[in-house]
């Protein structure tokens, strides 16, 4: 069971990975729906990560790197390398399909492991707020994915 410092690190890492993916998408896509989605990812994940940083500072907790956040980072780097090689519609489809899968994975981890394991009420509340937002991201990504088929 992860500790609060480890829990704090995991969604922050996931958000940072999604911000980088969004920046890549914004540099490559010409599709207005994909662009709007990527802008939303960049803005929303940056805002949640700022809230997370403010909370850990307030609680005087140092987020702790761990196997889960390292695994997310490694997978994020591998996916980015794949996406960088793609262009046009192939890029858009691969990016959005990855966003659907990524949000399913992170939302599942939040709901089944991170939120139930969090000991601090404020951390748990931030995770619950993030989960609601990220479930919306998953639905948005599914909607964009359907439009690309």
Secondary structure, 3 states (H helix, E strand, C coil): CCCHHHHHHHHHHHHHHHHHHHHHHHHHCCCHHHHHHHHHHHHHHHHHHHHHHHHHHHHCCCCCCCHHHHHHHHHHHHHHHHHHCCCHHHHHHHHHHHHHHHHHHHHHHHHHHHHHHCCCHHHHHHHHHHHHHHHHHHHHHHHHHHHHC
